[in-house]
Amino acid sequence: MSFLQEFKTFAMRGNVVDLAVGVVVGGAFGKITSSLVDNIIMPPLSLLFGKVDFSGLFISLNGEHYATLKAAQDAHAPILAYGAFLNTVVNFLIVVFAIFVVIKQINRMCPPPAPAPDPRLCTYCKTAIADDATRCPHCTSQL
């Protein structure tokens, strides 16, 4: 089997195609949740708590004082811009919460799946057996 034929077989397998669809749908869902956070959730939070923006927080590692993060960056000073990290963490938590709420609502609208039927048991050894079995694979009893 040639390399291209093997690749085609691999790429057309169901789980690879499912993964590709999941990545595309996940990317689109990420854009939806980002829009939800940026345009729907953050404005009321900013109104309630004041502007939630930590991006200007930093520590200068060379001991000099800079008025703003931009001034420190323009001076090529070594800095730890921990405020940008805090902003990213806050946005992540809000996105995760928004996804949790959306998924919870979707799950409420969809009925739960029917429970799986109890497996058929051998009358002698009580081992689970196939529904169409005529002999128990464990104790070999005639069913």
C-alpha positions in Angstrom: 0.0 0.0 0.0 1.5 3.4 -1.0 2.0 6.2 1.4 -0.7 8.3 -0.2 -3.2 5.5 -0.1 -2.4 4.9 3.7 -2.9 8.7 4.3 -6.2 8.7 2.4 -7.4 5.7 4.5 -6.3 7.4 7.7 -7.9 10.8 6.8 -11.2 9.3 5.8 -11.6 7.3 9.0 -14.7 8.4 10.9 -13.0 9.6 14.0 -10.5 11.8 12.1 -13.4 13.4 10.2 -15.3 13.8 13.4 -12.3 15.5 15.1 -12.0 17.9 12.2 -15.7 18.8 12.4 -15.3 19.2 16.1 -12.4 21.6 15.7 -14.2 23.7 13.2 -17.4 23.9 15.3 -15.3 24.5 18.4 -13.6 27.5 16.7 -16.9 28.9 15.7 -18.4 28.4 19.2 -15.3 30.1 20.6 -16.0 33.2 18.5 -19.7 33.1 19.7 -18.7 32.9 23.4 -16.0 35.6 23.0 -18.6 37.9 21.4 -21.0 37.0 24.3 -18.4 37.9 26.8 -17.1 41.1 25.1 -20.5 42.5 24.0 -23.0 41.2 26.5 -21.4 40.2 29.8 -18.5 42.7 30.1 -20.4 46.0 29.7 -22.7 45.4 32.7 -19.8 44.1 34.7 -17.7 47.2 33.8 -20.7 49.4 34.8 -21.1 47.5 38.1 -17.5 47.2 39.2 -15.8 50.1 37.2 -13.5 49.3 34.3 -12.2 45.8 34.8 -8.8 46.2 33.2 -5.5 45.1 34.7 -3.4 45.5 31.5 -1.5 48.4 32.9 -0.1 46.6 35.9 3.6 45.6 35.7 6.8 45.2 37.7 10.0 46.7 36.4 12.9 44.3 36.9 15.7 46.8 36.6 14.6 48.8 39.7 13.7 52.0 37.8 10.2 53.5 38.0 8.1 54.0 34.9 4.8 55.8 34.9 3.1 53.4 32.4 3.6 50.1 30.9 4.0 51.8 27.5 6.8 53.9 28.8 8.6 50.9 30.2 8.2 49.0 26.9 9.5 52.1 24.9 12.5 52.1 27.2 13.1 48.4 26.5 13.1 47.8 30.2 12.8 44.2 31.5 9.3 44.0 33.0 6.8 41.4 34.2 3.5 42.5 32.7 1.3 40.5 35.2 -1.7 42.7 34.5 -2.1 41.3 31.0 -2.0 37.8 32.5 -4.7 38.7 35.1 -6.9 40.1 32.2 -6.5 36.8 30.4 -7.4 34.8 33.5 -10.5 37.0 34.1 -11.6 36.7 30.5 -11.0 32.9 30.6 -13.1 32.5 33.7 -15.9 34.5 32.2 -15.8 32.5 29.0 -15.8 29.2 30.9 -18.8 30.4 33.0 -20.7 31.5 29.8 -20.0 28.2 28.1 -21.2 26.4 31.3 -24.4 28.4 31.3 -25.1 27.8 27.6 -24.4 24.0 27.8 -26.5 23.8 30.9 -29.4 25.4 29.1 -28.9 23.2 26.0 -28.9 20.1 28.2 -32.2 21.2 29.8 -33.8 21.4 26.4 -32.7 18.0 25.3 -34.3 15.0 26.9 -31.9 12.6 28.7 -31.1 9.5 26.8 -33.1 6.4 27.6 -31.3 4.1 30.1 -29.6 1.1 28.6 -31.6 -2.1 29.2 -30.3 -4.5 31.8 -28.0 -7.2 30.3 -29.3 -10.7 30.0 -27.9 -12.9 32.8 -27.1 -16.6 32.7 -29.6 -18.4 34.9 -26.9 -20.6 36.4 -23.8 -18.4 37.0 -25.4 -14.9 36.7 -22.8 -13.7 34.1 -23.9 -11.2 31.5 -24.4 -12.9 28.1 -25.5 -11.8 24.6 -29.2 -11.7 24.0 -29.0 -14.2 21.2 -26.7 -16.6 23.0 -27.8 -20.3 23.4 -24.9 -21.3 25.7 -23.2 -19.3 28.5 -19.6 -18.4 27.5 -18.6 -18.6 31.2 -20.1 -21.8 32.6 -21.1 -23.3 29.2 -24.6 -24.1 30.4 -27.4 -24.6 27.8 -29.7 -21.6 28.0 
